[in-house]
Amino acid sequence: MNRAVEVRALPDFKVWLRYADGTEGTVDLSSLVGRGVFAPLSDPAMFAKVHITDSGAVGWEDDQELCADSLYLQITGQNPADLFPSLRDAADA
């Protein structure tokens, strides 16, 4: 999997990401902000503290995290089997 190497908060609760393979793009997180564990992110100052965690997730200070792989899928329009061939192989078996 390609590792997220850079993330920046953008206006309107969007994040820009760049991955080790050079892929970059923007993901709109506004549908998550303010809901459940993501409620604190409705504060723009808190949302702006987005970073890449030690485990490679996209995260914030209060342990809210999003899987960088799922964000990569959103940016590229791929599906999980495109990134993880073992999923395709299991489905074919």
N, CA, C and O atoms as a DFTB+ gen file, in Angstrom:
372 C
 N C O
     1  1       0.837      -1.188       0.000
     2  2       0.000       0.000       0.000
     3  2       0.868       1.231       0.000
     4  3       1.967       1.229       0.553
     5  1       0.384       2.260      -0.608
     6  2       1.099       3.527      -0.622
     7  2       0.857       4.273       0.680
     8  3      -0.278       4.419       1.132
     9  1       1.920       4.728       1.254
    10  2       1.842       5.425       2.534
    11  2       1.538       6.902       2.312
    12  3       2.103       7.536       1.421
    13  1       0.637       7.445       3.136
    14  2       0.381       8.884       3.131
    15  2       1.616       9.566       3.703
    16  3       2.125       9.170       4.752
    17  1       2.096      10.593       3.006
    18  2       3.309      11.274       3.457
    19  2       3.070      12.738       3.821
    20  3       3.910      13.364       4.468
    21  1       1.932      13.281       3.409
    22  2       1.637      14.677       3.722
    23  2       0.129      14.884       3.728
    24  3      -0.591      14.324       2.902
    25  1      -0.334      15.692       4.668
    26  2      -1.755      16.032       4.744
    27  2      -1.876      17.488       5.170
    28  3      -1.102      17.982       5.989
    29  1      -2.863      18.160       4.596
    30  2      -3.154      19.552       4.952
    31  2      -4.655      19.734       5.047
    32  3      -5.413      19.209       4.232
    33  1      -5.073      20.486       6.053
    34  2      -6.481      20.848       6.176
    35  2      -6.791      21.954       5.177
    36  3      -5.990      22.865       4.968
    37  1      -7.951      21.859       4.570
    38  2      -8.440      22.864       3.633
    39  2      -9.761      23.423       4.163
    40  3     -10.357      22.840       5.069
    41  1     -10.218      24.534       3.616
    42  2     -11.520      25.070       4.030
    43  2     -12.645      24.059       3.790
    44  3     -12.513      23.133       2.989
    45  1     -13.736      24.260       4.496
    46  2     -14.955      23.460       4.353
    47  2     -14.739      21.994       4.701
    48  3     -15.376      21.115       4.121
    49  1     -13.840      21.730       5.649
    50  2     -13.598      20.388       6.181
    51  2     -13.149      19.396       5.113
    52  3     -13.627      18.265       5.039
    53  1     -12.229      19.854       4.305
    54  2     -11.596      18.998       3.312
    55  2     -10.134      18.832       3.695
    56  3      -9.556      19.682       4.373
    57  1      -9.542      17.725       3.252
    58  2      -8.112      17.519       3.445
    59  2      -7.465      17.223       2.099
    60  3      -8.048      16.569       1.235
    61  1      -6.255      17.718       1.949
    62  2      -5.426      17.396       0.797
    63  2      -4.382      16.404       1.267
    64  3      -3.765      16.587       2.316
    65  1      -4.186      15.341       0.480
    66  2      -3.224      14.305       0.829
    67  2      -2.260      14.051      -0.311
    68  3      -2.605      14.175      -1.486
    69  1      -1.040      13.690       0.065
    70  2      -0.058      13.208      -0.905
    71  2       0.481      11.892      -0.385
    72  3       0.767      11.741       0.803
    73  1       0.615      10.936      -1.305
    74  2       1.086       9.596      -0.971
    75  2       2.477       9.359      -1.530
    76  3       2.932      10.085      -2.414
    77  1       3.151       8.344      -1.013
    78  2       4.531       8.035      -1.407
    79  2       4.667       7.774      -2.902
    80  3       5.732       8.012      -3.471
    81  1       3.604       7.287      -3.549
    82  2       3.683       7.007      -4.988
    83  2       3.432       8.246      -5.847
    84  3       3.393       8.155      -7.074
    85  1       3.260       9.411      -5.200
    86  2       3.015      10.653      -5.926
    87  2       1.549      11.006      -6.097
    88  3       1.225      12.120      -6.509
    89  1       0.662      10.076      -5.788
    90  2      -0.774      10.362      -5.867
    91  2      -1.112      11.455      -4.866
    92  3      -0.654      11.431      -3.723
    93  1      -1.913      12.406      -5.303
    94  2      -2.389      13.442      -4.399
    95  2      -3.802      13.834      -4.784
    96  3      -4.221      13.687      -5.932
    97  1      -4.516      14.329      -3.807
    98  2      -5.882      14.744      -4.068
    99  2      -6.565      15.232      -2.815
   100  3      -5.988      15.233      -1.728
   101  1      -7.791      15.642      -2.985
   102  2      -8.592      16.225      -1.910
   103  2      -9.771      15.317      -1.585
   104  3     -10.405      14.751      -2.475
   105  1     -10.050      15.189      -0.292
   106  2     -11.187      14.404       0.179
   107  2     -12.060      15.306       1.046
   108  3     -11.564      15.997       1.936
   109  1     -13.340      15.293       0.784
   110  2     -14.307      16.078       1.540
   111  2     -14.762      15.258       2.744
   112  3     -15.382      14.207       2.584
   113  1     -14.457      15.733       3.937
   114  2     -14.827      15.036       5.170
   115  2     -16.009      15.688       5.878
   116  3     -16.325      15.331       7.013
   117  1     -16.662      16.636       5.219
   118  2     -17.735      17.392       5.873
   119  2     -18.881      16.507       6.341
   120  3     -19.585      16.871       7.283
   121  1     -19.086      15.365       5.715
   122  2     -20.184      14.488       6.149
   123  2     -19.863      13.784       7.469
   124  3     -20.770      13.284       8.135
   125  1     -18.597      13.741       7.851
   126  2     -18.196      13.116       9.121
   127  2     -18.115      14.125      10.256
   128  3     -18.429      13.806      11.402
   129  1     -17.698      15.328       9.936
   130  2     -17.451      16.356      10.944
   131  2     -18.734      16.654      11.712
   132  3     -19.801      16.854      11.130
   133  1     -18.598      16.676      13.032
   134  2     -19.745      16.976      13.882
   135  2     -20.558      15.756      14.268
   136  3     -21.539      15.878      15.002
   137  1     -20.171      14.579      13.789
   138  2     -20.933      13.355      14.069
   139  2     -20.095      12.398      14.908
   140  3     -18.918      12.176      14.626
   141  1     -20.712      11.840      15.934
   142  2     -20.061      10.816      16.756
   143  2     -18.696      11.253      17.254
   144  3     -18.539      12.355      17.778
   145  1     -17.706      10.376      17.087
   146  2     -16.358      10.679      17.576
   147  2     -15.719      11.847      16.833
   148  3     -14.723      12.405      17.292
   149  1     -16.286      12.218      15.689
   150  2     -15.747      13.325      14.917
   151  2     -16.397      14.663      15.275
   152  3     -16.123      15.668      14.619
   153  1     -17.245      14.695      16.291
   154  2     -17.908      15.936      16.706
   155  2     -16.919      17.058      17.011
   156  3     -17.168      18.197      16.614
   157  1     -15.804      16.786      17.704
   158  2     -14.872      17.884      18.002
   159  2     -14.251      18.537      16.760
   160  3     -13.770      19.668      16.827
   161  1     -14.262      17.841      15.658
   162  2     -13.637      18.387      14.451
   163  2     -14.471      19.483      13.800
   164  3     -14.030      20.106      12.834
   165  1     -15.670      19.724      14.318
   166  2     -16.472      20.823      13.781
   167  2     -15.859      22.179      14.121
   168  3     -16.233      23.200      13.543
   169  1     -14.909      22.183      15.068
   170  2     -14.142      23.381      15.371
   171  2     -13.021      23.477      14.339
   172  3     -12.132      22.626      14.319
   173  1     -13.047      24.503      13.478
   174  2     -12.023      24.608      12.428
   175  2     -10.582      24.579      12.957
   176  3      -9.686      24.068      12.286
   177  1     -10.361      25.125      14.154
   178  2      -9.009      25.108      14.729
   179  2      -8.582      23.674      15.045
   180  3      -7.419      23.315      14.859
   181  1      -9.508      22.868      15.515
   182  2      -9.205      21.458      15.797
   183  2      -9.003      20.697      14.490
   184  3      -8.072      19.901      14.372
   185  1      -9.867      20.938      13.517
   186  2      -9.754      20.252      12.231
   187  2      -8.400      20.552      11.580
   188  3      -7.814      19.688      10.928
   189  1      -7.915      21.765      11.759
   190  2      -6.650      22.184      11.148
   191  2      -5.446      21.437      11.710
   192  3      -4.360      21.510      11.135
   193  1      -5.611      20.730      12.805
   194  2      -4.505      19.996      13.424
   195  2      -4.323      18.595      12.844
   196  3      -3.677      17.746      13.459
   197  1      -4.878      18.358      11.688
   198  2      -4.760      17.056      11.038
   199  2      -3.280      16.731      10.790
   200  3      -2.473      17.616      10.504
   201  1      -2.947      15.441      10.906
   202  2      -1.569      15.010      10.695
   203  2      -1.555      13.519      10.325
   204  3      -2.573      12.835      10.430
   205  1      -0.408      13.039       9.899
   206  2      -0.220      11.619       9.651
   207  2       0.265      11.013      10.970
   208  3       1.264      11.466      11.529
   209  1      -0.426      10.009      11.460
   210  2      -0.050       9.388      12.726
   211  2       1.144       8.456      12.527
   212  3       1.543       8.161      11.401
   213  1       1.692       8.009      13.630
   214  2       2.821       7.070      13.571
   215  2       2.450       5.781      12.853
   216  3       3.304       5.139      12.241
   217  1       1.176       5.401      12.925
   218  2       0.726       4.171      12.261
   219  2       0.350       4.405      10.793
   220  3      -0.009       3.462      10.087
   221  1       0.431       5.662      10.334
   222  2       0.134       5.971       8.943
   223  2      -1.286       6.409       8.675
   224  3      -1.651       6.643       7.522
   225  1      -2.101       6.527       9.717
   226  2      -3.478       6.993       9.552
   227  2      -3.495       8.518       9.446
   228  3      -2.510       9.188       9.759
   229  1      -4.613       9.042       9.005
   230  2      -4.852      10.487       9.033
   231  2      -5.570      10.749      10.342
   232  3      -6.646      10.200      10.581
   233  1      -4.985      11.587      11.196
   234  2      -5.551      11.730      12.532
   235  2      -5.516      13.140      13.070
   236  3      -4.971      14.062      12.464
   237  1      -6.127      13.266      14.243
   238  2      -6.195      14.519      14.980
   239  2      -5.809      14.243      16.415
   240  3      -5.591      13.091      16.790
   241  1      -5.722      15.279      17.216
   242  2      -5.227      15.182      18.591
   243  2      -6.030      14.263      19.500
   244  3      -5.434      13.578      20.331
   245  1      -7.309      14.217      19.387
   246  2      -8.147      13.441      20.307
   247  2      -8.347      12.004      19.847
   248  3      -9.379      11.401      20.143
   249  1      -7.386      11.452      19.135
   250  2      -7.403      10.062      18.673
   251  2      -8.467       9.759      17.630
   252  3      -8.808       8.593      17.427
   253  1      -8.996      10.768      16.971
   254  2      -9.848      10.505      15.817
   255  2      -8.910      10.157      14.666
   256  3      -7.954      10.884      14.395
   257  1      -9.185       9.052      13.998
   258  2      -8.332       8.622      12.893
   259  2      -9.177       8.109      11.738
   260  3     -10.270       7.575      11.922
   261  1      -8.632       8.291      10.544
   262  2      -9.219       7.722       9.332
   263  2      -8.150       6.896       8.639
   264  3      -6.976       7.266       8.631
   265  1      -8.548       5.808       8.072
   266  2      -7.634       4.921       7.367
   267  2      -7.122       5.616       6.105
   268  3      -7.909       6.026       5.252
   269  1      -5.810       5.744       5.994
   270  2      -5.225       6.392       4.816
   271  2      -5.516       5.593       3.549
   272  3      -5.619       6.169       2.466
   273  1      -5.650       4.268       3.672
   274  2      -5.974       3.438       2.505
   275  2      -7.354       3.790       1.951
   276  3      -7.534       3.893       0.738
   277  1      -8.324       3.973       2.844
   278  2      -9.678       4.288       2.367
   279  2      -9.712       5.665       1.706
   280  3     -10.450       5.870       0.742
   281  1      -8.926       6.601       2.212
   282  2      -8.860       7.919       1.590
   283  2      -8.175       7.839       0.233
   284  3      -8.552       8.554      -0.696
   285  1      -7.172       6.973       0.110
   286  2      -6.500       6.745      -1.180
   287  2      -7.509       6.224      -2.197
   288  3      -7.518       6.661      -3.348
   289  1      -8.357       5.289      -1.772
   290  2      -9.395       4.761      -2.667
   291  2     -10.324       5.867      -3.140
   292  3     -10.698       5.906      -4.312
   293  1     -10.696       6.763      -2.240
   294  2     -11.578       7.868      -2.631
   295  2     -10.898       8.785      -3.642
   296  3     -11.527       9.230      -4.602
   297  1      -9.628       9.065      -3.428
   298  2      -8.898       9.954      -4.332
   299  2      -8.741       9.328      -5.709
   300  3      -8.915      10.007      -6.721
   301  1      -8.418       8.053      -5.758
   302  2      -8.107       7.399      -7.034
   303  2      -9.325       6.789      -7.715
   304  3      -9.278       6.488      -8.907
   305  1     -10.422       6.603      -6.971
   306  2     -11.600       5.963      -7.544
   307  2     -11.453       4.455      -7.696
   308  3     -12.253       3.816      -8.379
   309  1     -10.446       3.895      -7.071
   310  2     -10.235       2.449      -7.133
   311  2     -11.099       1.744      -6.100
   312  3     -11.717       2.378      -5.245
   313  1     -11.130       0.411      -6.198
   314  2     -11.814      -0.378      -5.184
   315  2     -10.775      -1.193      -4.425
   316  3      -9.640      -1.312      -4.887
   317  1     -11.128      -1.754      -3.279
   318  2     -10.143      -2.463      -2.462
   319  2      -9.388      -3.570      -3.203
   320  3      -8.194      -3.751      -2.964
   321  1     -10.033      -4.296      -4.073
   322  2      -9.352      -5.377      -4.791
   323  2      -8.268      -4.853      -5.730
   324  3      -7.335      -5.585      -6.060
   325  1      -8.378      -3.603      -6.163
   326  2      -7.336      -3.011      -7.004
   327  2      -6.040      -2.825      -6.211
   328  3      -4.943      -2.958      -6.754
   329  1      -6.181      -2.519      -4.938
   330  2      -5.011      -2.266      -4.101
   331  2      -4.519      -3.505      -3.379
   332  3      -3.332      -3.633      -3.079
   333  1      -5.419      -4.398      -3.108
   334  2      -5.096      -5.603      -2.355
   335  2      -5.467      -6.820      -3.199
   336  3      -6.568      -7.349      -3.053
   337  1      -4.573      -7.275      -4.078
   338  2      -4.888      -8.372      -4.988
   339  2      -5.359      -9.635      -4.288
   340  3      -6.093     -10.424      -4.883
   341  1      -4.963      -9.846      -3.058
   342  2      -5.412     -11.046      -2.343
   343  2      -6.922     -11.061      -2.167
   344  3      -7.520     -12.134      -2.074
   345  1      -7.549      -9.890      -2.119
   346  2      -9.012      -9.821      -2.032
   347  2      -9.636     -10.355      -3.328
   348  3     -10.625     -11.088      -3.299
   349  1      -9.046      -9.978      -4.447
   350  2      -9.545     -10.451      -5.740
   351  2      -9.335     -11.958      -5.863
   352  3     -10.210     -12.684      -6.335
   353  1      -8.152     -12.419      -5.429
   354  2      -7.843     -13.848      -5.507
   355  2      -8.799     -14.657      -4.639
   356  3      -9.218     -15.745      -5.036
   357  1      -9.148     -14.145      -3.464
   358  2     -10.073     -14.844      -2.570
   359  2     -11.463     -14.913      -3.173
   360  3     -12.157     -15.921      -3.034
   361  1     -11.870     -13.845      -3.843
   362  2     -13.199     -13.825      -4.471
   363  2     -13.272     -14.783      -5.649
   364  3     -14.329     -15.343      -5.940
   365  1     -12.132     -14.971      -6.334
   366  2     -12.109     -15.865      -7.484
   367  2     -12.052     -17.325      -7.087
   368  3     -12.354     -18.201      -7.898
   369  1     -11.671     -17.597      -5.859
   370  2     -11.503     -18.991      -5.412
   371  2     -12.824     -19.677      -5.159
   372  3     -12.848     -20.848      -4.780
